[in-house]
Amino acid sequence: MPPGAGGGGGRNNSKLIAIISAVVAVVLVVGAGVFLVSQGGDDENDEAGKGGGSDSNSQGTEGAGGSKKKPQSTDGKMIAKMPAPEVEEQVAVPGAWATEKSFVKTSTESVVAFDAASGEQAWELPLDGELCGASQHQTKDNKTAVTFRETKSSAADCNQMMLIDLKTGKKVWQKEIPGDSPDPENITISQGTVASAWIGGSVGFRIDGGKQVWSAKESSNDCNDAGYAGGEKLLAVVECGDFGEEEFKIQELDPKTGESTKTYEVSSGVETIRVASTSPMVLVAGAGTSTPTDIMTLSGGKFTPKISLDGDRYNTPCGTEVESCHGMTVGKDKVYLSTKEHAGSREGERTNEIMAIDLKSGDTSWKSDAGKDRTIVPIQMDGETVVAYRLADYMDPGQIVGLDPASGKQTPYLNLPKSSLDYEKEYGPSTISSRGEVVFEYGKLLLPDPYVTKDKGTFVDERLLGVGFGAR
């Protein structure tokens, strides 16, 4: 086996419990000493299933910038309300996408789409069992992957992966994930490969045809499981050493084989890693803590701290998973963060800003205000334009805006209707929460709920999978 071949490392149960209690994300190991179960060759037709995307939270839809993001009209309306199934307890339902003609959302045991013109259900694709995970990326021809249990039993293994055509609702292929009791919640897409990692293993399938190109199981070395980050590049976060004394490195993988092509060291003292962007490579790290403290960028082949998240200036931009930095976005040479809320112009009102920070120097390039008594969060990139969400307040609905990368000047993309105010407050983002992504593709906005519960909402009585908006 070649050195650095892709694989998965296992953690023992005591270490896993400690990691969970510390809210540390699971990460994937790829390194020497990992046993490679199988490895296939390359596919000839790579472009048909190539996944792309340069920024961390744009869904990685290749070619989805520019006119595909900005609506033809700024006058918006709520189009779709996506009903949630009845459940007895809270169930995680990660995964939400938009295509040119529909809003698509995972449910507890299916994937469902609603027409972006009528708001009616367009299709529903049943799964064999409960949803386990979903990629936040989709390919340029609107394909994505989900994992799920092999039967309806709650004790069944999460060993099924399906590639779905989001335009038609058809299953492209379904594969069994190898290994003993895999739990593949971490799924990503890069350059024509769907990759997944879990405690004890990893696997890669080619999008075109579903050929398994690597599979690995527990390693005997001291490096443990990792998580993948996709988009333009496929990265693996590698954790080595005992709990509390971990050392990290980042490996760039060949998506066709899972082999490591480059390895980058991470500064010592880091306890957790999130990948904010794979191109350029930007990490969000927790130094001496499980919560994010620093944004790291490459310098001399090593990831080093560039922007501090400690203190009262910036909001925490990431959740607990490797690809969970939904409260920030990354451009070609800048990172965009929202500041913490502070006093507005009137008593009891709050406001904040988006800051553009140079990746090389760490210096602030500009500040873009949310507006009088409003708040704002960056959600993704549209080429080099920053797409941001001016959040709804008690009286006024939200607005999607584009921020000029040179000046921060805001241009309206989509003005949401006042009639949807309570739905925005129920399902929209906030400046202080990393509960999940906001989907804005093809000029349409989808506010998904990452969970289904049995309880009514705080602001609306319905329990929904999400709500979709578009231009009038």
C-alpha positions in Angstrom: 0.0 0.0 0.0 1.4 3.5 -0.9 2.2 5.8 2.0 -0.6 8.1 2.8 -3.3 6.0 1.2 -6.8 7.0 2.2 -8.3 5.2 5.1 -10.1 5.5 8.4 -8.9 5.1 11.9 -10.9 4.0 14.9 -11.3 5.4 18.4 -12.0 3.2 21.4 -15.3 3.8 23.2 -13.8 5.6 26.2 -12.1 8.1 23.9 -15.3 8.6 21.9 -17.3 9.4 25.1 -14.7 11.9 26.0 -14.8 13.5 22.6 -18.6 13.7 22.6 -18.7 15.2 26.0 -16.2 17.9 24.9 -18.3 18.5 21.8 -15.4 17.7 19.5 -16.1 17.0 15.9 -15.2 13.6 14.5 -12.3 13.7 12.1 -10.9 11.3 9.6 -7.3 10.0 9.5 -5.5 9.5 6.3 -1.9 8.5 6.8 0.8 5.8 6.7 0.0 2.6 8.5 -3.7 2.6 7.7 -5.0 -0.6 6.2 -6.5 -0.1 2.7 -9.2 -2.6 2.1 -9.7 -2.0 -1.6 -8.8 0.6 -4.1 -10.1 0.9 -7.7 -9.0 2.8 -10.8 -10.0 6.0 -12.3 -13.2 6.8 -14.2 -12.8 8.0 -17.8 -15.9 10.3 -17.7 -15.0 12.6 -14.8 -16.9 15.7 -15.8 -20.3 14.2 -15.7 -20.3 13.9 -12.0 -17.7 16.5 -11.0 -18.5 18.3 -7.7 -17.1 21.8 -7.2 -17.5 25.1 -5.4 -14.9 27.3 -3.9 -16.5 28.5 -0.7 -17.4 26.6 2.4 -21.2 27.2 2.6 -22.3 27.7 -1.0 -23.3 24.0 -1.3 -20.4 23.7 -3.8 -22.6 23.9 -6.9 -20.3 24.2 -9.8 -21.2 27.1 -12.0 -23.9 28.3 -9.6 -22.5 31.8 -9.2 -23.6 35.1 -10.9 -27.0 35.0 -12.5 -27.9 31.6 -11.0 -27.8 33.2 -7.5 -29.2 36.7 -8.1 -33.0 36.7 -8.8 -34.4 38.5 -11.8 -36.6 40.6 -9.3 -35.9 41.7 -5.8 -39.5 41.5 -4.9 -39.8 38.2 -3.0 -42.6 35.9 -1.9 -42.9 32.7 0.2 -43.5 29.9 -2.2 -43.3 26.6 -0.4 -44.1 25.3 3.1 -42.7 21.8 3.5 -44.7 19.8 6.1 -42.8 17.7 8.6 -43.8 14.1 9.5 -45.1 13.2 12.9 -42.3 12.0 15.3 -42.2 10.9 18.9 -38.9 12.5 19.7 -36.5 15.0 18.0 -34.9 13.6 14.9 -32.0 15.2 13.0 -32.7 15.8 9.2 -29.5 17.3 7.8 -29.5 18.2 4.1 -31.2 20.9 2.0 -30.7 22.0 -1.6 -32.2 24.2 -4.3 -32.3 23.5 -8.0 -33.5 25.7 -10.9 -37.1 24.4 -10.4 -37.4 23.1 -6.9 -36.6 23.2 -3.2 -35.3 19.9 -1.9 -35.2 18.7 1.7 -34.4 15.6 3.6 -37.1 14.1 5.9 -36.9 11.4 8.5 -37.1 8.5 6.0 -37.2 10.2 2.6 -36.1 13.1 0.5 -38.8 15.4 -0.7 -39.0 18.2 -3.3 -41.4 21.1 -3.7 -42.0 23.0 -7.0 -40.5 26.5 -7.0 -43.3 27.9 -9.1 -46.4 26.4 -7.4 -45.1 25.4 -4.0 -46.7 22.0 -4.4 -44.9 18.7 -3.7 -43.0 17.7 -6.8 -41.6 14.3 -5.7 -40.7 12.2 -2.8 -38.0 9.5 -2.8 -38.4 7.0 0.1 -35.3 5.6 1.9 -35.0 2.1 3.3 -34.6 3.4 6.8 -34.0 6.5 8.9 -31.7 9.2 7.4 -28.2 9.3 8.8 -26.4 12.0 7.0 -26.3 14.2 3.8 -23.8 16.1 1.8 -24.3 19.9 1.8 -22.7 19.9 -1.7 -24.3 19.1 -5.0 -22.7 18.6 -8.4 -23.1 21.1 -11.3 -25.8 18.7 -12.7 -27.7 18.7 -9.4 -26.7 15.4 -7.8 -26.0 14.8 -4.2 -25.7 11.9 -1.7 -27.3 10.8 1.5 -26.8 7.9 3.9 -29.4 6.0 5.8 -30.2 2.8 7.8 -30.6 -0.4 5.9 -34.1 -1.1 7.4 -36.8 0.7 9.3 -35.4 -0.6 12.6 -33.7 2.0 14.8 -31.1 -0.7 15.5 -30.2 -1.1 11.9 -26.8 -0.1 10.6 -26.3 3.2 8.8 -24.7 1.3 5.9 -26.6 2.6 2.8 -25.5 5.4 0.6 -27.6 6.8 -2.3 -26.8 9.2 -5.0 -29.9 11.3 -5.9 -30.7 13.3 -9.0 -32.2 16.4 -7.3 -33.9 17.5 -10.6 -36.0 14.3 -11.1 -36.1 12.7 -7.6 -34.7 9.5 -9.0 -32.1 7.2 -7.4 -29.0 7.2 -9.5 -27.3 4.4 -7.5 -27.4 2.9 -4.1 -24.4 1.2 -2.4 -23.7 -0.7 0.8 -21.0 1.0 2.9 -18.4 -1.6 4.0 -17.3 -2.2 7.5 -18.7 -3.2 10.9 -21.5 -0.9 12.1 -20.5 2.2 10.0 -22.1 5.5 11.0 -21.3 7.8 8.1 -22.8 11.2 9.0 -19.8 13.0 7.5 -20.4 13.0 3.7 -18.9 15.3 1.2 -18.4 15.7 -2.6 -15.3 16.7 -4.5 -14.2 16.3 -8.1 -16.5 13.4 -9.0 -16.3 11.5 -5.8 -18.6 11.1 -2.8 -16.5 10.5 0.3 -17.6 9.6 3.8 -15.9 9.0 7.1 -17.0 7.5 10.4 -15.4 6.2 13.6 -13.5 3.2 12.4 -13.4 3.7 8.6 -14.0 5.6 5.4 -15.1 5.0 1.9 -15.2 6.8 -1.5 -17.5 6.2 -4.5 -17.3 7.7 -7.9 -20.4 9.7 -8.8 -20.4 8.5 -12.3 -21.3 4.8 -12.0 -20.9 4.4 -8.2 -17.7 2.5 -8.4 -16.1 2.1 -5.0 -12.5 3.5 -5.3 -11.4 3.1 -1.7 -12.4 1.6 1.6 -10.5 1.6 4.8 -11.0 0.4 8.3 -9.4 0.9 11.7 -5.8 1.8 11.9 -3.3 0.3 14.3 -1.3 3.6 14.6 -2.1 6.4 17.0 -3.9 8.5 14.4 -7.7 8.5 14.7 -10.8 9.0 12.5 -11.3 12.0 10.6 -13.9 14.0 8.7 -13.7 15.1 5.1 -14.3 18.6 3.6 -15.1 18.8 -0.1 -15.8 21.4 -2.8 -12.9 22.2 -5.2 -10.5 20.0 -3.2 -10.9 17.0 -0.9 -9.3 17.5 2.5 -9.0 15.2 5.5 -8.5 16.4 9.0 -6.1 14.0 10.8 -5.9 13.7 14.6 -3.1 11.9 16.2 -2.2 11.3 19.9 -4.2 10.8 23.1 -7.2 12.7 24.1 -6.2 16.1 25.4 -2.8 15.8 23.7 -3.9 15.7 20.1 -1.9 16.9 17.2 -3.6 17.8 13.9 -2.6 17.8 10.3 -4.5 18.4 7.1 -4.1 16.2 4.1 -5.1 17.0 0.5 -6.5 13.8 -1.1 -6.8 12.5 -4.6 -10.5 12.0 -4.9 -10.0 9.2 -7.4 -8.0 7.1 -5.0 -8.2 8.6 -1.5 -4.4 8.8 -1.4 -2.8 11.8 0.3 -1.0 14.1 -2.2 0.0 16.8 0.3 0.2 17.1 4.1 0.1 20.3 6.1 0.9 20.7 9.7 -1.3 22.5 12.2 0.1 24.6 15.0 0.4 22.8 18.3 -2.2 23.3 21.1 -5.2 22.9 18.8 -8.0 20.7 20.2 -10.6 21.0 17.4 -10.6 21.7 13.6 -13.4 22.9 11.2 -12.7 23.4 7.5 -14.2 26.7 6.4 -12.9 26.5 2.8 -10.9 23.9 0.8 -9.8 26.5 -1.8 -8.3 28.7 -0.5 -7.6 26.4 2.5 -9.0 28.1 5.6 -9.5 26.4 9.0 -11.3 27.4 12.1 -9.5 26.0 15.2 -10.1 25.7 18.9 -6.8 26.3 20.6 -6.9 25.0 24.2 -10.6 24.6 24.0 -13.3 22.8 22.0 -14.8 26.1 20.8 -13.4 28.1 17.9 -10.7 30.5 18.9 -8.7 31.2 15.6 -9.0 31.3 11.9 -5.9 29.6 10.4 -4.4 29.9 6.9 -1.5 28.4 5.2 1.9 30.0 5.7 5.1 28.2 4.6 3.3 24.9 4.2 1.9 25.1 7.8 -1.5 26.3 9.1 -1.0 29.1 11.5 -3.4 31.5 13.4 -4.3 34.5 11.4 -7.6 35.9 12.9 -8.6 35.6 16.6 -12.2 34.7 17.4 -11.6 35.2 21.1 -13.1 38.2 22.8 -16.3 40.2 22.1 -15.7 41.1 18.4 -16.9 38.2 16.2 -19.7 35.7 16.4 -18.8 32.0 16.6 -19.1 30.9 13.0 -19.0 27.1 13.2 -20.8 24.2 14.7 -19.3 20.9 15.9 -18.9 19.1 12.5 -15.9 19.4 10.1 -18.1 21.2 7.5 -20.2 23.3 9.7 -19.0 26.9 9.3 -22.3 28.4 8.2 -21.8 31.7 9.9 -19.0 32.9 7.7 -17.8 32.7 4.2 -14.5 32.8 2.3 -13.5 34.5 -0.9 -10.4 34.4 -3.0 -8.3 36.5 -0.6 -10.7 37.5 2.2 -12.7 35.9 5.0 -16.1 37.5 5.9 -17.3 37.4 9.5 -20.2 38.9 11.4 -19.6 40.9 14.5 -21.4 40.3 17.8 -24.6 42.3 18.3 -24.3 45.6 20.1 -26.6 48.5 21.1 -28.6 50.0 18.2 -29.9 53.5 17.8 -32.9 53.0 20.2 -33.1 51.4 23.6 -33.4 47.7 23.4 -32.5 47.5 19.7 -29.5 45.6 18.5 -27.3 45.8 15.4 -24.0 44.4 14.0 -21.8 44.4 10.9 -19.9 42.2 8.5 -16.2 42.5 8.5 -13.9 41.7 5.5 -10.5 40.5 6.7 -7.5 39.9 4.5 -6.3 36.3 4.6 -2.6 37.1 4.3 -2.3 40.1 6.6 -5.3 39.5 9.0 -6.1 43.2 8.5 -9.7 44.5 8.2 -10.4 45.7 4.7 -13.9 47.1 5.3 -17.0 47.0 7.5 -20.5 46.8 6.2 -23.3 47.8 8.6 -26.5 45.9 8.9 -28.5 49.1 9.0 -30.4 50.9 11.7 -31.4 48.4 14.4 -30.9 45.4 12.1 -28.5 42.4 12.2 -26.7 40.6 9.4 -24.8 37.4 8.7 -22.8 36.3 5.7 -24.1 33.1 4.1 -22.0 32.3 1.0 -20.2 33.7 -2.0 -21.6 34.6 -5.5 -18.4 34.7 -7.4 -16.4 37.2 -5.4 -19.6 39.0 -4.2 -20.5 38.2 -0.6 -24.1 37.0 -0.2 -25.5 38.0 3.2 -28.8 37.8 5.1 -30.2 40.9 6.8 -32.3 39.2 9.4 -35.9 39.9 10.1 -36.7 41.8 13.3 -39.9 42.2 15.2 -41.4 44.5 12.6 -39.6 44.1 9.3 -38.9 41.0 7.1 -35.4 39.9 6.1 -33.5 40.7 3.0 -30.8 38.9 0.9 -28.1 41.3 -0.2 -24.9 41.2 -2.2 -21.8 42.9 -0.7 -19.2 44.4 -3.1 -15.9 42.6 -2.3 -13.9 45.8 -2.7 -16.1 48.2 -0.6 -18.8 46.2 1.2 -21.5 48.2 -0.5 -24.8 46.4 -0.3 -27.1 45.6 -3.3 -30.5 44.1 -2.7 -30.9 40.5 -4.1 -34.3 39.5 -2.6 -36.7 41.4 -0.3 -38.8 38.9 1.7 -42.5 39.6 2.3 -43.8 40.9 5.6 -46.4 38.1 5.6 -43.5 35.6 6.2 -42.1 37.4 9.2 -42.9 34.7 11.7 -41.6 31.9 9.4 -38.3 33.7 9.0 -38.0 34.0 12.8 -38.8 30.3 13.2 -36.6 28.9 10.5 -34.1 31.6 9.7 -30.5 32.0 11.0 -29.4 34.2 13.9 -26.2 35.9 14.7 -25.6 33.7 17.7 -26.4 30.3 16.4 -24.8 27.8 14.0 -27.9 25.6 13.8 -27.5 25.0 10.1 -27.0 26.3 6.7 -29.1 28.8 4.7 -29.5 27.6 1.1 -29.5 30.3 -1.6 -29.2 29.0 -5.1 -30.7 29.9 -8.5 -32.1 33.0 -7.0 -34.1 31.0 -4.4 -33.9 31.0 -0.7 -34.6 27.9 1.4 -34.6 28.1 5.2 -34.4 24.5 6.4 -35.0 23.1 9.8 -32.2 20.6 10.7 -34.5 18.8 13.1 -38.0 17.4 13.3 -39.7 17.6 16.6 -43.2 16.7 18.0 -43.6 20.2 19.5 -45.1 23.3 17.8 -42.8 26.1 16.9 -42.1 29.2 18.9 -43.5 31.6 16.3 -45.7 29.4 14.1 -48.0 26.5 15.0 -46.9 24.3 12.0 -44.0 21.9 12.2 -42.2 22.2 8.9 -39.1 20.8 7.2 -38.4 24.3 5.9 -39.8 27.2 3.9 -38.8 28.3 0.4 -38.8 31.8 -1.1 -38.3 33.2 -4.6 -39.0 36.3 -6.7 -42.5 37.3 -7.5 
